Structures are given as structure tokens and as C-alpha cells.
Amino acid sequence: MIHTASSINAWLRCNRYHEFAYQLAYRPTKMSKALEVGTAAHMGINEFWRKGNAACAMAALDEHIKATEFFSSELGEIEAVKVRAYVDGYCRRWAESYRLFEVIAVEHEWEWAADDGLGPVQFAGKMDLVLHRKQDGKLIIWDHKTSGVEDAKMFGSPWWSRLVMDTQVTLYREAASFVFDELEGKLPEFWFDVVITSSAKGPKQKPGLRKRKTETDLQFSARKLANKESMTEFSRRIRETYRTEEERFIRRNIAIAYLEHDEKVGEILRIARQIEQPSQSLGHPCSRIRNTQACMSRYGTCEFFEVCTGFDSLDSPAFAKKPSAHSELSLKEGDAT
């Protein structure tokens, strides 16, 4: 059984969610808006790091947008404008710093077997970037994030402070200390590379428009519609925002004390053991405990909410069974749970 940071977090979120997503390998047939946008931004940013060239990054992003159904919808067209601005602004913001690093790998997959004294525990994942900092030769694990959370703008806020306990940060640092021989068992730096996303809903009304005394409500509505930004004007405004507001691009080294790191590694191993217990096998009652506190979040209801409440089933067109629970990784079918 192979565990990832996502599957560990899924178990902590809700045992039933973990069962559906990682034991049975079901996923919604349509991704959420946040996931579509995050995936597209990752595509463009990773291409920037592969080629060191903004034009290549934008070309790869455009190809991805054209090939993705979501971006052909009305909402998707607005999000496409925004994600192009994110990647364009990112390339401009960090173009000079690119030369400070040597790119070792982009989207580097890894597997690692931990040993807690009870036998091996298998982990896997994918690192967005592995870099060498030229100044001191240190190896750095780099992770891209897109976030619209207000706290993400403020270093020292709970959004950042919680990362000392983050499953992905700890697991990736620990795995890297074994996967990369040059580290000789030492922990690498782990950096979050964050793009603060826009809350813009689309073209906005131009200012200063008032209803005329001789105008009906219908006429005023028509004039307001005609006085809105065009998509071209909206695109220009968002692009300029991300070209000039550097604070929308944040990089931070997630510094974690060794004692805190070791404590979190122990927690991750214990969670993995809980998942692997015979009582958690498919069909056993203990594997199906639902956490009703996880049904709702700031992003909406859980993907499997309708299934848990009996209004839908995993066999409906809303869900698809994947060949692997971790389709983003090159793992053999049935390896990842």
C-alpha cells in the first residue's frame, strides 16, 4: 500500500472520503474551478522553469487552456484571462531570480519506504521543482501554490504558521533526505512559491454611469450592459494588475525545527499504520466512519456529499473510477491506496 500526502490528508479529513477516493479510486468527472485554475497555473509555471522563457510558458498554458473543456465555458473564459495574467506576472516577477538557481528536476516523482520498526511503510509523491541554489549549492524542494485566502498575503498569519505541521512539507523533506544522496540524510529547504489569485468575477461596470430622468429601467439596464468592460479591456486590466503588484507573488522558506519535524514524521507514520490496519479494509464497518464536520468548507460541499446522504451513487455519471487512486503518479495499477 502506497501513501501520499494527499491520501494521508484525506484520511484525516474523513475516513469515508478516503475510502471513496483512495481505496475505491473514484473521482468526480468534473474538477472544481479552483483545481482547474491551479492545474493550469502549474502547467505554465513549470514550463517557465523547464525553459527559463516566458514565451514558452505562455504557449504551453495556451495549449492547455485550448484542450481543457472547462475554459470554453463562460466562467472558464473569465478564469482563463486570470490564469494567463498569473503566469505572465509570475514570469516577469521572477525572471531575474531564475539565474540564481540550477534546475535539477521539474515534477520529480519519488518513492520512499520508511521503517518505523514494524516493517516498511511505502510513500510516494511528486515534487514541483528540485533546485540547486548557485550561491551555496544547497538543494531546495519548491512547491507552487495558488491561493485566494487573504491570510496568504501576510507572513506570520495562521495560513503560514500552520505549515510547520503540514503533512506535505514534512513528508517531502523527510523523503528527500533519503531519495537524494547528496543530502546525506540531512533535511533540505522547502519553499512555498505562492500566487495570490484574483477575486474578480469578470468584466466590470465602468464608473460614473447614472440613470437618466427620461430613461426607463429597461433602457438603463441596456446602457449599463453596453457600458461594461469588454473581455479585451478586462484582460488588459487583470494583466496590468499582475505585472505591477509584486505582492501577489510570495516565496517563503518553511523553516521547521528538527523536533517539530520529527514529531510530525511520527504522526504521519502512525496515520499510515492506522490506514493499513485490517479493521480499515474495504467492507469493514470501521473503514466507513463519516466525519460530518468535513462535509462543508469555504470551497463548498464535499465531492461525495450526495453519495453519503443517499441522493447519488458512485455509479452515476458524476463520478468515474480511475485506473489508479493516484493517476498523477506513474504507479502501477493497484499500487496506490
VOVEX-994576 format. One record per residue (C-alpha): residue number from 1; z, x, y. Coordinates in pm, whole numbers. Last residue first. Example, Ala and Ser with C-alpha at 12.3 -4.5 7.8 and 13.67 -1.06 7.14 Angstrom:
+-----+--------+--------+--------+
! num !      Z !      X !      Y !
+-----+--------+--------+--------+
!   2 !    714 !   1367 !   -106 !
!   1 !    780 !   1230 !   -450 !
+-----+--------+--------+--------+
//
This chain:
+-----+--------+--------+--------+
! num !      Z !      X !      Y !
+-----+--------+--------+--------+
! 337 !   -185 !   -431 !    343 !
! 336 !   -452 !   -164 !    336 !
! 335 !   -609 !    -26 !     20 !
! 334 !   -770 !   -347 !   -107 !
! 333 !  -1120 !   -238 !    -15 !
! 332 !  -1129 !    134 !     52 !
! 331 !  -1024 !    248 !    394 !
! 330 !  -1258 !    349 !    674 !
! 329 !  -1045 !    186 !    944 !
! 328 !  -1137 !    -91 !   1190 !
! 327 !  -1155 !   -339 !    899 !
! 326 !   -782 !   -303 !    844 !
! 325 !   -694 !   -602 !    623 !
! 324 !  -1002 !   -516 !    422 !
! 323 !  -1301 !   -717 !    302 !
! 322 !  -1211 !   -975 !    571 !
! 321 !  -1137 !  -1341 !    505 !
! 320 !  -1263 !  -1554 !    790 !
! 319 !  -1083 !  -1812 !   1000 !
! 318 !  -1177 !  -2094 !   1241 !
! 317 !  -1438 !  -2217 !    992 !
! 316 !  -1153 !  -2370 !    788 !
! 315 !  -1030 !  -2217 !    459 !
! 314 !   -720 !  -2068 !    624 !
! 313 !   -603 !  -2422 !    691 !
! 312 !   -554 !  -2644 !    994 !
! 311 !   -311 !  -2904 !   1130 !
! 310 !    -32 !  -2809 !    888 !
! 309 !    207 !  -2653 !   1140 !
! 308 !    169 !  -2305 !    991 !
! 307 !   -210 !  -2333 !    988 !
! 306 !   -227 !  -2461 !   1348 !
! 305 !    -10 !  -2169 !   1463 !
! 304 !   -220 !  -1906 !   1286 !
! 303 !   -367 !  -1742 !   1596 !
! 302 !    -24 !  -1754 !   1763 !
! 301 !    -10 !  -1967 !   2077 !
! 300 !    -90 !  -1843 !   2426 !
! 299 !   -119 !  -1496 !   2581 !
! 298 !    221 !  -1510 !   2751 !
! 297 !    364 !  -1577 !   2406 !
! 296 !    422 !  -1872 !   2174 !
! 295 !    469 !  -1892 !   1796 !
! 294 !    689 !  -1581 !   1787 !
! 293 !   1025 !  -1758 !   1826 !
! 292 !    923 !  -1981 !   1533 !
! 291 !    959 !  -1687 !   1297 !
! 290 !    819 !  -1815 !    969 !
! 289 !    954 !  -1688 !    637 !
! 288 !    673 !  -1673 !    381 !
! 287 !    746 !  -1348 !    197 !
! 286 !   1091 !  -1467 !     92 !
! 285 !    939 !  -1760 !   -102 !
! 284 !    743 !  -1527 !   -337 !
! 283 !    376 !  -1624 !   -354 !
! 282 !    245 !  -1291 !   -236 !
! 281 !    491 !  -1007 !   -289 !
! 280 !    784 !   -973 !    -48 !
! 279 !   1056 !  -1006 !   -313 !
! 278 !    900 !   -707 !   -492 !
! 277 !    994 !   -489 !   -191 !
! 276 !    696 !   -324 !    -23 !
! 275 !    744 !   -497 !    313 !
! 274 !   1110 !   -398 !    319 !
! 273 !   1016 !    -39 !    237 !
! 272 !    774 !    -30 !    530 !
! 271 !   1050 !   -163 !    757 !
! 270 !   1287 !    111 !    638 !
! 269 !   1023 !    377 !    705 !
! 268 !    960 !    244 !   1055 !
! 267 !   1333 !    238 !   1134 !
! 266 !   1377 !    597 !   1018 !
! 265 !   1086 !    706 !   1237 !
! 264 !   1254 !    524 !   1527 !
! 263 !   1579 !    717 !   1480 !
! 262 !   1390 !   1045 !   1455 !
! 261 !   1209 !    977 !   1782 !
! 260 !   1528 !    881 !   1965 !
! 259 !   1697 !   1200 !   1839 !
! 258 !   1392 !   1407 !   1937 !
! 257 !   1393 !   1270 !   2292 !
! 256 !   1078 !   1077 !   2387 !
! 255 !    839 !   1158 !   2672 !
! 254 !    551 !    912 !   2691 !
! 253 !    315 !   1121 !   2907 !
! 252 !    173 !    887 !   3166 !
! 251 !   -173 !    809 !   3299 !
! 250 !   -246 !    522 !   3537 !
! 249 !   -573 !    380 !   3670 !
! 248 !   -537 !     75 !   3897 !
! 247 !   -353 !    297 !   4147 !
! 246 !   -685 !    458 !   4230 !
! 245 !   -793 !    158 !   4435 !
! 244 !  -1131 !    266 !   4581 !
! 243 !  -1384 !    253 !   4298 !
! 242 !  -1205 !    -27 !   4116 !
! 241 !  -1206 !   -251 !   4423 !
! 240 !  -1567 !   -159 !   4502 !
! 239 !  -1675 !   -273 !   4156 !
! 238 !  -1489 !   -602 !   4198 !
! 237 !  -1657 !   -673 !   4533 !
! 236 !  -2007 !   -572 !   4418 !
! 235 !  -1980 !   -785 !   4105 !
! 234 !  -1866 !  -1087 !   4308 !
! 233 !  -2156 !  -1037 !   4550 !
! 232 !  -2403 !  -1019 !   4260 !
! 231 !  -2241 !  -1319 !   4094 !
! 230 !  -2296 !  -1509 !   4419 !
! 229 !  -1995 !  -1567 !   4639 !
! 228 !  -1927 !  -1928 !   4728 !
! 227 !  -2081 !  -2100 !   5032 !
! 226 !  -2321 !  -2319 !   4835 !
! 225 !  -2030 !  -2463 !   4637 !
! 224 !  -1837 !  -2523 !   4956 !
! 223 !  -2138 !  -2700 !   5107 !
! 222 !  -2166 !  -2928 !   4804 !
! 221 !  -1795 !  -3008 !   4818 !
! 220 !  -1824 !  -3085 !   5190 !
! 219 !  -2115 !  -3321 !   5126 !
! 218 !  -1923 !  -3502 !   4855 !
! 217 !  -1614 !  -3533 !   5073 !
! 216 !  -1828 !  -3681 !   5350 !
! 215 !  -1914 !  -3481 !   5661 !
! 214 !  -1922 !  -3612 !   6017 !
! 213 !  -1586 !  -3459 !   6105 !
! 212 !  -1682 !  -3126 !   5949 !
! 211 !  -1476 !  -2982 !   5667 !
! 210 !  -1375 !  -2621 !   5714 !
! 209 !  -1507 !  -2289 !   5574 !
! 208 !  -1338 !  -1979 !   5716 !
! 207 !  -1327 !  -1765 !   5406 !
! 206 !  -1595 !  -1734 !   5133 !
! 205 !  -1495 !  -1918 !   4819 !
! 204 !  -1451 !  -1693 !   4521 !
! 203 !  -1682 !  -1568 !   4248 !
! 202 !  -1486 !  -1530 !   3923 !
! 201 !  -1131 !  -1579 !   3798 !
! 200 !  -1000 !  -1253 !   3944 !
! 199 !   -683 !  -1138 !   3761 !
! 198 !   -816 !   -782 !   3741 !
! 197 !   -712 !   -534 !   3474 !
! 196 !   -483 !   -234 !   3518 !
! 195 !   -647 !     47 !   3320 !
! 194 !   -395 !    258 !   3131 !
! 193 !   -419 !    602 !   2968 !
! 192 !    -97 !    633 !   2768 !
! 191 !    -20 !    991 !   2669 !
! 190 !    143 !   1129 !   2355 !
! 189 !    248 !   1494 !   2356 !
! 188 !    252 !   1658 !   2015 !
! 187 !    551 !   1684 !   1779 !
! 186 !    604 !   2011 !   1593 !
! 185 !    537 !   2041 !   1220 !
! 184 !    318 !   2347 !   1250 !
! 183 !    122 !   2186 !   1534 !
! 182 !   -188 !   2387 !   1442 !
! 181 !   -196 !   2219 !   1100 !
! 180 !   -285 !   1878 !   1246 !
! 179 !   -206 !   1598 !    998 !
! 178 !    166 !   1673 !    959 !
! 177 !    278 !   1677 !   1325 !
! 176 !      6 !   1419 !   1392 !
! 175 !    180 !   1168 !   1163 !
! 174 !    505 !   1193 !   1360 !
! 173 !    331 !   1158 !   1694 !
! 172 !    121 !    865 !   1570 !
! 171 !    419 !    682 !   1418 !
! 170 !    637 !    726 !   1727 !
! 169 !    378 !    610 !   1980 !
! 168 !    255 !    327 !   1756 !
! 167 !    601 !    186 !   1681 !
! 166 !    721 !    187 !   2041 !
! 165 !   1090 !    266 !   2094 !
! 164 !   1038 !    522 !   2373 !
! 163 !    765 !    283 !   2486 !
! 162 !   1020 !     27 !   2608 !
! 161 !   1066 !    220 !   2932 !
! 160 !    701 !    173 !   3033 !
! 159 !    686 !   -207 !   3034 !
! 158 !   1056 !   -216 !   3131 !
! 157 !    965 !    -52 !   3464 !
! 156 !   1014 !    322 !   3513 !
! 155 !    652 !    372 !   3618 !
! 154 !    537 !     65 !   3808 !
! 153 !    182 !    -67 !   3764 !
! 152 !    248 !   -173 !   3404 !
! 151 !    517 !   -409 !   3536 !
! 150 !    248 !   -644 !   3672 !
! 149 !    105 !   -704 !   3325 !
! 148 !   -275 !   -718 !   3340 !
! 147 !   -313 !   -445 !   3082 !
! 146 !   -590 !   -235 !   2933 !
! 145 !   -474 !     55 !   2717 !
! 144 !   -631 !    382 !   2605 !
! 143 !   -431 !    617 !   2382 !
! 142 !   -432 !    997 !   2402 !
! 141 !   -275 !   1234 !   2150 !
! 140 !   -235 !   1576 !   2308 !
! 139 !   -264 !   1925 !   2157 !
! 138 !   -138 !   2203 !   2378 !
! 137 !   -371 !   2488 !   2471 !
! 136 !   -172 !   2573 !   2787 !
! 135 !   -418 !   2523 !   3073 !
! 134 !   -702 !   2403 !   2852 !
! 133 !   -522 !   2086 !   2743 !
! 132 !   -652 !   2023 !   2393 !
! 131 !   -742 !   1664 !   2321 !
! 130 !   -726 !   1403 !   2046 !
! 129 !   -850 !   1064 !   2163 !
! 128 !   -838 !    702 !   2053 !
! 127 !   -624 !    785 !   1749 !
! 126 !   -696 !    567 !   1445 !
! 125 !   -434 !    472 !   1188 !
! 124 !   -292 !    525 !    842 !
! 123 !     45 !    522 !    664 !
! 122 !    141 !    554 !    297 !
! 121 !    507 !    570 !    191 !
! 120 !    574 !    834 !    -74 !
! 119 !    879 !    824 !   -301 !
! 118 !   1245 !    730 !   -261 !
! 117 !   1344 !   1044 !    -71 !
! 116 !   1199 !    915 !    255 !
! 115 !    860 !   1072 !    199 !
! 114 !    576 !   1004 !    440 !
! 113 !    216 !    997 !    322 !
! 112 !    -39 !   1039 !    600 !
! 111 !   -383 !    903 !    672 !
! 110 !   -587 !    969 !    985 !
! 109 !   -884 !    832 !   1172 !
! 108 !   -991 !   1004 !   1494 !
! 107 !  -1148 !    767 !   1746 !
! 106 !  -1274 !   1058 !   1961 !
! 105 !  -1193 !   1408 !   1841 !
! 104 !  -1116 !   1758 !   1967 !
! 103 !  -1216 !   1705 !   2332 !
! 102 !  -1127 !   2009 !   2539 !
! 101 !   -939 !   1917 !   2853 !
! 100 !   -919 !   2017 !   3220 !
!  99 !  -1293 !   1955 !   3265 !
!  98 !  -1239 !   1578 !   3238 !
!  97 !   -995 !   1591 !   3532 !
!  96 !  -1278 !   1579 !   3788 !
!  95 !  -1441 !   1269 !   3639 !
!  94 !  -1109 !   1081 !   3613 !
!  93 !  -1133 !    826 !   3894 !
!  92 !  -1513 !    800 !   3887 !
!  91 !  -1529 !    740 !   3512 !
!  90 !  -1241 !    493 !   3528 !
!  89 !  -1400 !    303 !   3818 !
!  88 !  -1725 !    256 !   3625 !
!  87 !  -1531 !    158 !   3313 !
!  86 !  -1314 !    -99 !   3490 !
!  85 !  -1602 !   -229 !   3705 !
!  84 !  -1814 !   -289 !   3394 !
!  83 !  -1512 !   -470 !   3246 !
!  82 !  -1496 !   -699 !   3549 !
!  81 !  -1861 !   -799 !   3552 !
!  80 !  -1847 !   -856 !   3177 !
!  79 !  -1538 !  -1075 !   3224 !
!  78 !  -1733 !  -1303 !   3457 !
!  77 !  -2025 !  -1324 !   3214 !
!  76 !  -1779 !  -1390 !   2931 !
!  75 !  -1631 !  -1691 !   3105 !
!  74 !  -1976 !  -1848 !   3138 !
!  73 !  -2066 !  -1746 !   2782 !
!  72 !  -2304 !  -1458 !   2700 !
!  71 !  -2015 !  -1208 !   2701 !
!  70 !  -1852 !  -1373 !   2398 !
!  69 !  -2164 !  -1328 !   2184 !
!  68 !  -2143 !   -948 !   2184 !
!  67 !  -2469 !   -751 !   2150 !
!  66 !  -2554 !   -749 !   2522 !
!  65 !  -2198 !   -644 !   2610 !
!  64 !  -2205 !   -358 !   2358 !
!  63 !  -2538 !   -233 !   2488 !
!  62 !  -2407 !   -249 !   2845 !
!  61 !  -2097 !    -51 !   2746 !
!  60 !  -2306 !    221 !   2582 !
!  59 !  -2522 !    248 !   2896 !
!  58 !  -2212 !    256 !   3119 !
!  57 !  -2057 !    541 !   2920 !
!  56 !  -2382 !    736 !   2908 !
!  55 !  -2417 !    704 !   3286 !
!  54 !  -2057 !    813 !   3336 !
!  53 !  -2103 !   1143 !   3150 !
!  52 !  -1849 !   1354 !   2970 !
!  51 !  -2042 !   1275 !   2650 !
!  50 !  -1773 !   1185 !   2397 !
!  49 !  -1505 !   1118 !   2658 !
!  48 !  -1728 !    881 !   2853 !
!  47 !  -1827 !    715 !   2526 !
!  46 !  -1459 !    650 !   2456 !
!  45 !  -1423 !    486 !   2797 !
!  44 !  -1720 !    254 !   2743 !
!  43 !  -1620 !    133 !   2397 !
!  42 !  -1252 !    110 !   2489 !
!  41 !  -1342 !   -119 !   2780 !
!  40 !  -1544 !   -341 !   2544 !
!  39 !  -1262 !   -362 !   2290 !
!  38 !  -1006 !   -441 !   2560 !
!  37 !  -1225 !   -715 !   2706 !
!  36 !  -1286 !   -880 !   2369 !
!  35 !   -919 !   -844 !   2276 !
!  34 !   -801 !  -1000 !   2601 !
!  33 !  -1050 !  -1287 !   2567 !
!  32 !   -928 !  -1364 !   2216 !
!  31 !  -1149 !  -1288 !   1918 !
!  30 !  -1340 !  -1565 !   1744 !
!  29 !  -1356 !  -1591 !   1364 !
!  28 !   -977 !  -1574 !   1350 !
!  27 !   -863 !  -1316 !   1094 !
!  26 !   -757 !  -1340 !    729 !
!  25 !   -666 !  -1029 !    527 !
!  24 !   -447 !  -1204 !    263 !
!  23 !   -173 !   -941 !    273 !
!  22 !   -236 !   -815 !    625 !
!  21 !   -330 !  -1112 !    843 !
!  20 !   -194 !  -1415 !    654 !
!  19 !    110 !  -1240 !    506 !
!  18 !    188 !  -1052 !    826 !
!  17 !    179 !  -1378 !   1023 !
!  16 !    413 !  -1533 !    767 !
!  15 !    659 !  -1246 !    805 !
!  14 !    662 !  -1285 !   1185 !
!  13 !    670 !  -1039 !   1476 !
!  12 !    843 !   -758 !   1289 !
!  11 !    585 !   -786 !   1009 !
!  10 !    301 !   -786 !   1261 !
!   9 !    447 !   -477 !   1429 !
!   8 !    439 !   -290 !   1098 !
!   7 !     84 !   -414 !   1037 !
!   6 !    -31 !   -295 !   1379 !
!   5 !    133 !     47 !   1349 !
!   4 !    -41 !     87 !   1015 !
!   3 !     81 !     56 !    656 !
!   2 !   -103 !    143 !    336 !
!   1 !      0 !      0 !      0 !
+-----+--------+--------+--------+
//
